[in-house]
Amino acid sequence: MEAINGLALGFSHALTLTNLAWALLGCFLGTAVGVLPGIGPALTIALLLPITFQVSATGAFILFCGVFYGAMYGGSTTSILLNAPGESGSIITALEGAKMARNGRAGPALATAAIGSFVAGVVGTLGIAFLGPVIVDFALVLGPAEYFALMVLCFVTVSAVLGGSALRGLVSLFFGLTLGLIGIDLQTGQPRMTFGLPELFDGVNVVLVAVALFAVAEALHMAWRHHGGEPQVLPVGKLMLSRSDLKRSFWPWIRGAGLGFPFGVLPAGGTEMPTMLSYYAERKLASPEHAKEFGTTGAIEGVAGPEAANNAAAAGILVPMLTLGLPTSATAAIMLSAFQSYGIQPGPLLFETQAELVWTLIASLFVANVMLVVLNLPLVGLWVKILKIPTPQLYAGILVFATIGTYGISNSIVDLILLYAIGIIGMFMRRFDFPVAPVVIGMILGPMAEQALRQALTISEGNWMVFVTRPGSLIILLVALAALLGPRIYGVWARRRVA
């Protein structure tokens, strides 16, 4: 009942002309950047962060979530027409989608991806609306010890589990934690690592770091590895699903959405695992006459299921961010920094203190889903033209917007120096396969984890055993330990078994 009342409140605000305009702009921008290889929602939202100093919180977050959902839609276009997935969640879509395009069925592949994204988006947004209040009720009973343990779990899963190398992920996390320590210590009032610069007394701006790592670093890295040449875009054809295509796509849409959302909610979820599981499930469940299309001419089930799983998992990522204040992806981390720019702290109290903002945002996600279906299919010709933008001009424009936006926040030369210094570090991180998401997550959650640690120790009068004597924090820490050591132990066991 609470969710229904909340949605009624949200739609009364989301359907105003101003908020509809923000949603439309976000969906358009999101689809455009999703189409462009190498430019994802994290980079785009990072570039848009300076608007938080001019635009209302509701308008800004409707715009950001429109970009987030739109990029999930647009990523399928690149995967199908170029066989170049811009997002990790679109890799599986490219397996069958590109083969369908080569065999003259790009139109049905794009159509099933768009409709599957819509179905998954609706399922995921319903999950946010009805699951969010339940998690809030659970979170309200957590104390500082449990919150510290949750943040440790988030650190471990995002940095040591999801990346290709645990060591690289932990190094990136340590860099982020170090950035988070810069500034005045809230409890002692002493400056830390400010090097005598008054501009650093308030700490390094999270917006600056996000723009540096996801815009400047990406532009420099792409310029470094650019070799010229224009992308070869396959012809689209008719954007129609036959009755057979619709019948073959329906259950993969449902299964993919149901599989993807729970993975998005989990701290170690992400979009890679559910899309892969959905793909293998559809291969197993396909009838013999359709199973032979997998890996050859392209099976439509292999596009419908993974694309639905990808979008549902993306929606699930918003649940821990809104209810617990825990970002489990780079995009969620940047959106969390935007909340902090407005002086709003996501967490269990957000649904009470900012009820109008939260429910308007959730209602706008439903609106965005409808807009995206309308935008994606009729405007596919425009998205194909966007794919032909020369890479040098595209990334030069990104650097210009990043510089202007950052300088506009504080009018500080120190911030510009930090922007490009961190951006160059980020470029080398990408070059040597160090994940950048743990940097932003460590910088945002680091100070919060420090406060939770200090509060827990203050309540327990300095007794460190408080983290293992409280059942909740003990269980969470054991899960974090298992997530950190489990894959390594399994790897050693598997190698010995083979030997």
C-alpha positions in Angstrom: 0.0 0.0 0.0 2.9 2.3 0.8 4.4 1.8 -2.7 1.0 2.5 -4.4 0.5 5.7 -2.4 4.1 6.7 -3.2 3.7 6.0 -6.9 0.5 8.1 -6.9 2.5 11.0 -5.3 5.4 10.4 -7.8 3.2 10.5 -10.9 1.5 13.7 -9.8 4.9 15.4 -10.0 6.5 13.3 -12.8 3.8 14.2 -15.3 4.3 17.9 -15.0 5.6 19.6 -18.2 9.0 20.5 -16.7 9.8 17.0 -15.4 8.5 15.4 -18.7 11.0 17.6 -20.5 13.9 16.5 -18.3 12.9 12.9 -18.8 12.8 13.3 -22.6 16.2 15.1 -22.7 17.7 12.4 -20.5 16.3 9.6 -22.7 17.5 11.2 -25.9 21.0 11.9 -24.5 21.2 8.5 -22.9 20.3 6.6 -26.1 22.8 8.8 -28.1 25.7 8.0 -25.8 24.7 4.4 -25.5 25.0 4.1 -29.3 28.5 5.6 -29.3 31.1 2.9 -28.6 33.2 3.7 -25.5 30.8 6.4 -24.1 28.6 5.1 -21.4 26.2 6.5 -18.8 29.0 7.0 -16.2 30.9 9.3 -18.5 27.8 11.2 -19.6 26.4 11.7 -16.1 29.9 12.8 -14.9 29.9 15.5 -17.6 26.5 16.6 -16.6 27.3 16.8 -12.9 28.0 20.6 -12.9 24.3 21.2 -13.6 23.6 20.2 -10.0 24.7 23.7 -9.0 22.0 25.3 -11.1 19.1 22.8 -11.5 16.7 21.5 -8.9 17.4 18.0 -7.4 14.3 16.5 -8.9 15.0 17.7 -12.4 18.7 16.7 -12.3 18.0 13.1 -11.1 15.2 12.6 -13.6 17.7 13.7 -16.3 20.4 11.4 -14.9 18.1 8.3 -14.6 16.9 9.0 -18.2 20.5 8.9 -19.3 21.1 5.7 -17.3 18.1 3.9 -18.8 18.7 5.3 -22.3 22.3 4.1 -22.4 21.1 0.6 -21.6 18.8 0.8 -24.6 21.3 2.5 -27.0 24.1 0.0 -26.2 22.2 -2.8 -28.1 22.3 -0.7 -31.3 26.1 -0.6 -31.3 26.4 -4.3 -30.5 24.0 -5.3 -33.3 25.1 -3.0 -36.1 28.8 -2.7 -35.3 29.5 -5.9 -33.3 31.2 -3.4 -30.9 29.5 -3.5 -27.5 30.1 -0.2 -25.6 29.0 -1.6 -22.3 30.0 -4.9 -20.7 26.3 -5.9 -20.3 25.9 -5.7 -24.2 28.7 -8.2 -25.0 26.3 -11.2 -25.0 23.8 -9.2 -27.1 26.5 -8.9 -29.8 27.0 -12.6 -30.0 23.7 -13.3 -31.8 22.6 -9.7 -32.7 25.6 -9.1 -35.0 25.1 -12.4 -36.7 21.4 -11.6 -37.3 22.5 -8.2 -38.8 24.9 -9.9 -41.2 22.1 -12.1 -42.4 19.8 -9.2 -43.1 17.8 -9.3 -39.9 19.2 -6.3 -38.1 15.7 -4.8 -37.9 14.1 -7.7 -35.9 17.2 -7.8 -33.7 16.9 -4.1 -32.9 13.2 -4.4 -32.4 13.4 -7.3 -29.9 16.2 -5.6 -28.0 14.2 -2.4 -27.7 11.0 -4.1 -26.6 12.9 -6.4 -24.3 14.5 -3.4 -22.7 11.1 -1.9 -22.2 9.7 -5.0 -20.5 12.8 -5.3 -18.3 12.7 -1.6 -17.5 9.1 -1.9 -16.3 9.8 -5.1 -14.2 12.9 -3.4 -12.7 11.2 -0.2 -11.9 8.3 -2.1 -10.2 11.0 -3.9 -8.2 12.4 -0.6 -7.1 9.0 0.7 -6.1 7.9 -2.4 -4.1 11.2 -3.7 -2.9 12.7 -0.4 -1.8 10.4 0.2 1.2 11.0 -3.4 2.4 14.8 -2.9 2.4 14.3 0.4 4.1 12.4 -1.3 7.0 15.3 -3.7 7.3 18.0 -1.0 7.1 16.5 1.0 9.9 17.4 -1.7 12.4 21.1 -1.6 11.4 23.7 0.1 13.7 27.1 1.6 12.9 28.8 -1.8 13.1 26.5 -3.3 10.5 26.8 -0.2 8.2 30.6 -0.5 8.4 30.4 -4.2 7.6 28.1 -3.4 4.6 30.6 -0.9 3.3 33.4 -3.4 3.6 31.3 -5.9 1.6 30.7 -3.2 -1.0 34.5 -2.4 -1.2 35.3 -6.1 -1.6 32.7 -7.0 -4.2 33.2 -3.9 -6.4 37.0 -3.9 -6.3 38.2 -7.5 -5.7 35.4 -9.7 -7.1 34.0 -7.9 -10.2 37.3 -6.9 -11.8 39.8 -9.1 -13.7 42.4 -8.8 -11.0 41.8 -8.5 -7.2 45.1 -6.8 -6.7 44.4 -4.1 -9.3 40.9 -3.6 -7.9 42.2 -3.1 -4.4 44.9 -0.7 -5.5 42.2 1.4 -7.2 40.1 1.2 -4.1 43.1 2.4 -2.0 43.6 5.3 -4.3 39.9 6.3 -3.9 40.1 5.9 -0.1 43.2 8.2 -0.1 41.4 10.9 -2.0 38.5 10.6 0.4 40.8 11.4 3.4 41.9 14.8 2.0 40.5 17.7 3.9 39.5 18.7 7.4 39.0 15.7 9.8 35.4 16.1 11.0 36.1 14.9 14.5 39.5 16.5 15.3 39.3 19.5 13.0 42.8 18.9 11.8 43.7 19.2 8.0 44.8 16.0 6.4 47.0 15.8 3.2 46.0 19.3 2.1 49.7 20.4 1.5 48.8 23.8 2.8 46.4 24.5 0.0 43.2 26.2 1.3 41.3 24.9 -1.8 41.8 21.3 -0.4 40.4 22.1 3.1 37.0 21.0 2.1 38.4 17.9 0.4 38.6 17.0 -3.3 35.3 17.6 -5.1 33.7 14.2 -6.0 32.3 15.8 -9.2 35.8 16.7 -10.2 37.1 13.2 -9.7 34.2 11.6 -11.5 34.7 13.9 -14.5 38.4 13.3 -14.5 38.1 9.5 -14.4 35.2 9.0 -16.7 35.5 11.8 -19.2 39.1 13.1 -19.3 40.7 9.7 -18.8 38.4 8.0 -21.3 39.0 10.8 -23.9 42.8 10.6 -23.5 42.8 6.8 -23.6 40.7 6.7 -26.7 43.0 9.3 -28.4 46.0 7.1 -27.4 44.6 4.0 -29.0 42.8 5.6 -32.0 44.1 4.2 -35.3 41.8 6.0 -37.8 39.3 4.4 -40.1 35.5 4.7 -40.1 33.2 2.1 -38.6 31.4 -0.2 -40.9 27.7 0.0 -40.0 25.5 -2.8 -41.2 22.1 -1.9 -42.9 19.1 -1.9 -40.7 16.2 -3.0 -42.9 12.6 -3.1 -41.6 12.1 -2.7 -37.9 9.3 -5.3 -37.7 8.9 -8.4 -35.6 7.0 -11.2 -37.4 4.5 -13.3 -35.4 7.1 -16.0 -35.1 9.7 -13.6 -33.9 7.3 -12.2 -31.3 6.4 -15.7 -30.1 10.1 -16.7 -29.8 11.0 -13.4 -28.0 8.2 -13.3 -25.4 9.3 -15.8 -22.8 13.0 -14.8 -23.1 12.0 -11.3 -22.3 10.2 -12.4 -19.1 12.9 -14.9 -18.1 15.7 -12.3 -18.7 13.9 -9.6 -16.7 13.2 -12.0 -13.8 16.8 -13.2 -13.8 18.5 -9.8 -14.2 16.8 -7.7 -11.5 18.0 -9.8 -8.4 21.6 -9.7 -9.7 21.4 -5.9 -9.9 20.2 -5.6 -6.3 23.1 -7.8 -5.0 26.3 -6.0 -4.1 28.3 -8.2 -6.4 25.7 -8.4 -9.1 26.4 -6.3 -12.1 25.1 -7.0 -15.6 27.7 -9.5 -16.9 26.6 -12.5 -15.0 22.8 -12.4 -15.6 23.2 -11.7 -19.3 25.5 -14.7 -19.6 23.2 -16.9 -17.6 20.2 -15.7 -19.7 22.1 -16.5 -22.9 23.0 -20.1 -21.9 19.4 -20.6 -20.5 17.9 -19.6 -23.9 20.3 -21.9 -25.7 19.3 -24.8 -23.5 15.6 -24.1 -23.8 15.5 -23.4 -27.6 13.7 -26.0 -29.7 15.9 -28.1 -32.0 15.0 -26.2 -35.1 15.9 -22.9 -33.5 18.9 -24.1 -31.5 20.9 -24.5 -34.7 20.6 -20.7 -35.3 22.8 -20.0 -32.2 26.3 -19.1 -33.3 25.5 -19.4 -37.1 22.7 -17.2 -38.5 21.9 -15.6 -35.1 19.0 -16.7 -32.8 16.5 -14.0 -31.8 16.2 -15.6 -28.3 19.9 -14.9 -27.8 19.2 -11.2 -28.2 15.9 -10.9 -26.4 16.9 -12.7 -23.1 20.3 -11.1 -22.5 19.1 -7.6 -23.4 16.2 -7.9 -21.0 18.5 -9.3 -18.3 20.9 -6.4 -18.9 18.3 -3.7 -18.4 16.6 -5.3 -15.4 20.0 -5.7 -13.7 20.7 -2.0 -14.4 17.4 -1.0 -12.7 18.3 -3.2 -9.7 21.5 -1.3 -9.2 19.4 1.7 -8.1 17.9 -0.3 -5.1 20.9 -0.5 -2.9 21.9 3.1 -3.8 18.6 4.6 -2.8 17.8 2.4 0.2 21.3 1.8 1.7 23.4 4.5 0.1 25.7 1.8 -1.4 26.7 2.3 -5.0 27.5 -1.1 -6.7 28.5 0.3 -10.1 30.4 3.3 -11.5 27.2 5.0 -12.6 25.6 4.5 -9.2 28.7 6.0 -7.6 28.5 9.1 -9.7 24.8 9.5 -9.0 25.5 9.2 -5.3 28.0 12.0 -5.6 25.3 14.1 -7.2 23.0 13.4 -4.2 25.9 14.7 -2.0 26.2 17.8 -4.1 22.6 18.6 -3.0 23.4 17.8 0.6 21.2 14.7 0.4 22.4 11.4 1.9 20.8 8.3 0.3 19.9 5.6 2.8 16.9 4.3 4.8 15.8 7.8 5.8 15.7 9.0 2.2 12.2 7.6 1.7 11.0 9.7 4.6 13.0 12.9 4.4 12.8 13.1 0.5 9.7 11.2 -0.2 8.6 13.5 -3.0 12.0 13.3 -4.7 12.3 9.5 -4.5 8.8 8.7 -5.7 8.9 11.3 -8.5 12.2 9.7 -9.6 10.7 6.2 -9.6 7.6 7.4 -11.4 9.8 9.1 -14.0 11.5 5.8 -14.7 8.2 4.4 -15.9 7.7 7.5 -18.1 11.3 7.1 -19.4 10.6 3.5 -20.4 7.7 4.6 -22.6 9.7 7.4 -24.1 12.6 5.2 -24.9 10.4 2.7 -26.9 9.0 5.7 -28.9 12.5 7.2 -29.4 14.5 4.0 -30.2 12.6 2.4 -33.1 11.6 5.5 -35.2 14.9 7.3 -34.7 17.2 4.4 -35.4 18.3 6.1 -38.6 19.5 9.0 -36.5 21.4 6.7 -34.2 23.1 5.1 -37.2 24.3 8.6 -38.3 25.6 9.3 -34.8 27.8 6.2 -35.1 29.6 7.9 -38.0 30.9 10.9 -35.9 34.7 10.9 -36.2 36.4 9.8 -33.0 38.9 12.7 -32.7 36.1 15.4 -32.9 34.0 13.4 -30.4 36.6 13.1 -27.7 37.9 16.6 -28.2 34.4 17.9 -27.5 34.3 15.8 -24.3 37.5 17.4 -23.1 36.2 20.9 -23.8 32.9 20.2 -21.9 34.8 18.6 -19.0 37.1 21.6 -18.7 34.4 24.2 -18.9 32.1 22.3 -16.5 34.8 21.8 -13.8 36.0 25.4 -13.9 32.5 26.6 -13.7 32.0 24.8 -10.4 34.6 26.7 -8.3 36.5 29.0 -10.7 39.7 27.4 -9.3 42.9 26.8 -11.2 43.8 24.2 -8.6 40.7 22.2 -9.6 41.7 22.3 -13.2 45.2 21.0 -12.3 43.6 18.2 -10.3 41.2 17.4 -13.1 43.9 16.7 -15.6 46.3 15.1 -13.1 43.7 12.6 -12.0 42.6 12.3 -15.6 46.1 11.3 -16.7 46.3 8.8 -13.8 43.0 7.4 -15.0 44.3 7.1 -18.5 47.2 4.9 -17.3 44.7 2.9 -15.2 42.7 2.1 -18.3 45.9 1.3 -20.2 47.0 -1.2 -17.6 43.6 -2.6 -16.8 43.0 -1.0 -13.4 39.3 -0.5 -12.8 38.2 3.1 -12.2 34.9 2.4 -10.5 36.5 1.4 -7.1 38.2 4.8 -7.0 34.9 6.8 -7.0 33.3 4.3 -4.7 36.2 4.3 -2.3 36.3 8.1 -2.3 32.5 8.4 -1.6 32.1 5.5 0.9 35.5 5.9 2.6 34.6 8.9 4.8 31.2 7.3 5.5 32.9 4.0 6.5 35.4 6.0 8.7 32.4 7.7 10.5 30.6 4.4 11.0 33.8 2.8 12.3 34.4 5.6 14.8 30.7 5.6 15.9 30.8 1.8 16.5 34.0 2.0 18.5 32.7 5.0 20.5 29.5 3.0 21.4 31.5 0.0 22.4 34.1 2.1 24.3 36.9 1.1 22.0 36.2 -2.6 21.9 37.0 -3.9 18.4 35.1 -7.1 19.1 31.8 -5.2 18.5 32.1 -6.2 14.8 32.1 -9.9 15.5 29.9 -10.0 18.6 26.9 -8.4 16.8 25.4 -11.2 14.6 24.5 -8.8 11.7 28.0 -7.4 11.2 29.6 -10.8 11.7 27.5 -12.4 9.0 28.2 -9.5 6.6 31.9 -9.6 7.2 32.0 -13.4 6.7 30.2 -12.9 3.4 32.8 -10.3 2.4 35.7 -12.6 3.4 34.1 -15.5 1.4 33.8 -13.2 -1.6 37.4 -12.2 -1.3 39.0 -15.6 -0.7 36.4 -17.9 -2.3 37.4 -17.4 -5.9 41.1 -17.8 -5.0 40.6 -21.0 -3.0 38.4 -22.4 -5.8 41.1 -21.5 -8.4 43.8 -23.3 -6.4 41.6 -26.4 -5.9 40.7 -26.4 -9.7 44.4 -26.3 -10.7 45.3 -29.1 -8.3 42.4 -31.2 -9.6 43.5 -30.8 -13.2 47.1 -31.6 -12.2 
